[in-house]
Each structure stands twice: as structure tokens, then as C-alpha cells.
Amino acid sequence: MAESSLVLPLSLLLPPQNPKSPPRSPPLRRRNLRPLTPKPLLSDVRRDLTSPSSPSTSAASAAAAASTRRRILTYYARLASKLARSGRLRDFLMVAESILTSDAAADDDSPQFVARLGVRMVSEGVSSLLWRGRLQEVLDFVREAERIGISSPLLFDATAMDDLATECRRLLDQDRLEEFVVLMETLAGYRFFVKDIIDPVDILKKLVKKRDLDLAVRYARVFPHSQLLLCFIIQEFGNKRDLTSAIRAFEVLKQQSGGINMFACRSIIDICGHCGDFLRSRIILEELLAEKIVPNVYVFNSLMNVNAHDLSYTLQAYKNMQNLGVAADLTSYNILLKACCNARRVDLAQNIYRDMKHLALNGALKLNVYTYSTMIKVFADAKMWQMALSIKDDMLISDVSPNMITWSSLISACAKSGLVDKAIQVFEEMLINGCEPNAQCCNIILCACVESCQYDKAFRLFYSWKDTGFKIFCTSKAKRSPLYSGSEPTYTVVPFKPTIATFNILMKACGTDFYRAKALIHEMKIVGLNPNHISWSVLIDIYGTAQNFQGAIQAFRRMQDIGITPDVVAYTTAIKACVENKKLKMAFSLFEEMKKFQLQPNWVTYNTLLRARSRYGSLYEVQQCLAVYQDMRKAGYSSNDYYLKELIEEWCEGVLCSKNQNQELVSDGSSVMKGESRKLYDLFLEKVAAHLQKDIGENQIIDIRGLTKVTQSKKKI
């Protein structure tokens, strides 16, 4: 930089002039003193830093020159620091640049000058600007400091960093996420420790919530542990069920300099399962194998777990793992048991369990509670309650304590076999062993009582639990603990907390007593629970079974009034109540209403309407039934053509002709009208028969030939 450009006000560089001196005394003879060294000027920087030297300069003179240089550097460093403290950061940069870029400066002058800067004073100036919201000026100061060779993080003390973090949080509070990310990129580029400014996980959660993948990736790359943050992004998008964004983040991670890691592979496979796209998880494995990458056991476990609903693929993945030399662990075997449980393959599960016990005896595996619980569930689903109880004995022999899932499966094994008393006995054994029951355990027992028509026992158990709670006994293992004192009680009482499902089960035990069912709904509200669509559907069904059509419709409309949107089950239950009470017009009205709200009827809905065929008595009602049948076939359900066959044949034979139609024909007395009506009926039947004859590809099971004969016999009549 030219010397002429480095001009500052002299008041910044020179001390103020002294006031007028007093009159001098007469001159005295004294020793000549060395004149005082004047304060250096900014324009004299190069000259000050250049000390005269000659080959004959003594060591003492060199030391004195070095001392002078240090004193000059100290002066200018203090001057620059004072300028910065007053908020004049540009002047600070001018002084610093004059020192650091001077041709006369020695090699060690730059670090000495930077070391002599007053960091606290510079930070005060930076903080004053940040307090006034002048963030851009601070960033310009940082950029220029880096340009002239000063590491800007050295100029920020803890207070200045806190103020900078406050300004960053202000951007977040104003939802200026892109500006925040740009700021973080800038600071990280200048070697600021941005991780302590704001927790990066919190920022990534905000960006994922905004569905801004690109900005999230940019922010993650700011940090040295970007791979872990990218894995976090993958998991967060997976939790949002955004598989597309998760896979895009996974592709970005694969392109990182560190390459792909197994944790990311495991995460993306788990997300595929969470989003229901198990085929994509298989593609990921194939891509890894195509790139000659051998997944570890954790990746294979995730893959098998995601595809546990497909036993054949799970077994194939297990074989691939063995062929690649990846040793299976306990989790691998547990997932195989889970796949067998889902496929109801009790025999295969027993073989795997036998192999696991053999490995456990050799010390290769140590079976855990998940292993035993899965096997118990396998036997519970197969209603093999004795085998399930034998697994519990294996647990106790192996010193593995049953947990809540284990006890629930044991209770379920007895309940599914219809052994209500045995299920209650296992439930009491659970309390004695110190395991606190959850609502699911209680619901299993209540449901078993209802299914075995032991309604009174269900209500007795419910109100007994509600009044007294559960006594959880202290186990012998807890008594042996050094924290246990003999003065403590041997049991604790925990309250019973019923759920909505609990009340729904009890409502099913009401039979046709809709008053009791309504009382349960009221009791549900008292304990702070809101009846759901299942509760209202059960109430509607109770009204319908009790032949109270008006009550069923009122409950259905009440459900809508309180803001609960009826689902297919609720509509089907209401239609069933209408059919049972011979309110066919209302049944078809509800059927059209559910289609109006774009609710797809299920097989039970169609079957309920078709079963009412014997109650139809006019051509229009027959056409309605045929329309239901046709709609059922279009929906892809396996329709029962027996209903259609009986409907048409019975109508042709006059079984479905209502009394009202006969009375109208008789009262009319016109043979012409009778003939026209008969022609319309015959024409209708002929069209139906012709349609069925053409519809060969739909696998009709109606006897077309017999239907044609019925039509022809009708014509002869």
C-alpha cells in the first residue's frame, strides 16, 4: 500500500499538545541529554520498522533495535485495538494492514503484531455492532481480517461469540433459515467453531420439517462430522415418512469423500420398512453387492426385519449372509423366529429355537427375553398354550425374567384357547413376580371373557380392578438387593388405568342392553376418555340387535355431530341395523352416502345388502340389488353369485312379488297394464340372462341354462 494512502487524523496518532509552558528559568550548565523519541506516525510505519544496520553492527545495537521494533509493534497494536473498541473496525483494518503488508516488516513481525492485539477491546467493538444489529458489518470485518492475514476467530472472545450466537438465533426466530445457513457456511469457512453457536440437530429438525433437503444437506456439510448429520437427516425424513427425500439424502452421503457407511445403509433400510416399501430395501442390498460391498450383520438384520412378513425372502437373506461369511448374531435368529411367527410356521420356528438352544449350551449365544417371548407368541397364535408355558419354564431355568410382553403373550395363549380361568391364573402369577400389568394384559382377559360369553365375570373383574388396583409383589431378586431394607412393604398397589379399548370390550358384553352401553360411554367421559368410532359402532350394533332402529340411527348421527367421521365399519354397522329392522330404503340411502364421501365399501358391506334379497318386492329394488352386486365385482371382491342366482330365480317364480304390487295390479283391473308389466319383467330378465351369458371371463357360477329355462317358463305363463 502506498504511504500516501495511509493518512489518518493526527489526533488518533499523536498525544494531545501540552498547554502553554511556564516561563523558563535562566539556562544552567548541564549535561547534554539525549532528545526524547517522538511518538511514531502511521505514515512512518515502514521507516519505523526499518532499523539501520551495517555489517559492523554490534550485538548490543541489534538487541536495542529489536526492542525498539517490539515497542513500535506494541504501540500500533494498542492503537488498532482502541480503534476497534470504539467501533471503528475499518480504521483497525487500515492500521493492521499497514503493519502486516509493509515491505519493511520482518518475517516475525506479523505474528508479534497479532499477538499484541487486545482481543477483549476488539471483541467489545464487535459486540457493540452486533447489539445494534449490524451483522453485515461484522461479517465484512471478518472477511477483510482474513484477507490481510489475521485469523478472525482469534479476535472474538467468549462474550463476542455469545453475541454472535444471539444474532444467529434471531435469524432463526424470524424463520430466515437460508440466511442462517449462509451465515454458518461463512463462519465455518473462516474456521469459527460453529457447533457451539447452536446445536446442529435442532437446526436440521427445522429444515426437515420445512421439507428443505438441499438446505439441510448444505448445513450438514458445514461440520466435520457431516456423515453423522446426513444419517440424522435420513432418519428424520424417514420419521416423516418421506422416503423420497430420505433416499436422496442417502445418495448424497454415498458421494461424500468418506464413502458409504454401514450405519447409513442400515438406517435407509429401516426407513424403507417404516414407509412400507420393502422392495426398495431389497434394491439397496443388490446395489451394495453390485459395488462389491459386503454388508455387515446389522445391515442384514435390518433387511431381514423389514422383510419378516416374507418368510422365503428372509430365509434367502439369511443364506446370503452365510455365503458372504457374515456371522449371524442373536438378533438374526430372533428375526428368523419373528418371520416364522408371521408365517404361522410353528414347525420351522421350533427347529430354529432348537438350534439356538444348542448354540446357547456351547456358549455361542445367550438367549434373551425377546427370544423366549417370540417363541411364546408362536405357540400362542397356534393355540398351543401348554407349549407356551413350557417356554416360560425354559426362561426361568436360564435365569431370564419375563417382561410385560412375555406375560401378555402367555395370557393371550390361554385366552385364545378359551381358558379364561387359566389366563386369570397367569395374570395373578405375573403380579406375584413383580411385573406391573398394562392395559393390554387386562384387555386380553376381558376379551376372553366376552368371547366365551362370560359377561358377568368381565364386569366383575373390571370393577374389582378399578376399585382396588393391582398388588405388585416384591420379587425375591429385589429382596436380595443391597438397597432393599426389610422394613419396606412386600408389595405396592398400582391403580388400574382403563383405555378406550377396555370400554369398547365391555360394551360388547352388554348384549342388547343399550342402556348399560350408554352408561359405559358416560363413564368413559368421566375418566377423561373420548369414545372413538369403534365405541359408536358398537353402540349402533347394540341398538340394531335390540330392534331399536331409531336409537341406532340417532347414535349414528350423534357420532357425526360431535365431529367423529364415520368409517366403513360404522356405515356397515348402521346398514346392518337397517336391514335387520327391514328399513331397506334407509340401508340403501346410507350405502349411497358412504360412496358420496368416497368411502369404499368392504366385503361385509356388500354381503349385508345382498343378504337382504328376500325382502325386496319391486323391480326397482331388484335393480338396486343387482347394482350392489355389480359394484362389488368392480371393487375387486370375490362375489357370491349364489345370491344373484336366487334373487333372479325367486323373483321370476313370483316369490319376491310384494303384496302391494299384487294389490295395485288387481285394483287396476286392466289386462293391458298387466300385460305391459309382464313384458317389462320378462324383458328385464332376458337382458340379465344375456348379460350373464356374455360375461364368460368373470367366472360366473350361476346356472345360465337354468336361468334361461326359468325365463322361458315365465313367458309361457
GIWO-V584375 format. One line per field, one symbol per residue. ss: DSSP state (~ for helix, > for strand, _ for the rest). Layout:
ss->???
This chain:
ss->__~~~____~~~~____________________________~~~~~~~~_________~~~~~~~~~~~~~~~~~~~~~~~~~~~___~~~~~~~~~~~~________~~~~~~~~__~~~~~~~~~~~~~___~~~~~~~~~~~~~____~~~~__~~~~~~~~~~~~~~~~___~~~~~~~~~~~~~____~~~___~~~~~~~~~~___~~~~~~~~_____~~~~~~~~~~~~~~___~~~~~~~~~~~~_______~~~~~~~~~~~~~___~~~~~~~~~~~~~______~~~~~~~~~~____~~~~~~~~~~~~~______~~~~~~~~~~~~~___~~~~~~~~~~~~~~~~_______~~~~~~~~~~~~~___~~~~~~~~~~~~~______~~~~~~~~~~~~~___~~~~~~~~~~~~~______~~~~~~~~~~~~~___~~~~~~~~~~~~~~_>>>>__~~~~___________>>>>_____~~~~~~~~~_____~~~~~~~~~~~~~______~~~~~~~~~~~~~___~~~~~~~~~~~~~______~~~~~~~~~~~~~___~~~~~~~~~~~~~______~~~~~~~~~~~~~___~~~~~~~~~~~~~~~~______~~~~~~~~~~~~______~~~~~~~~~~__~~~~~~~~~~~~~~~~~~~~~~~~_~~~_____~~~~~~~~~~~~~_
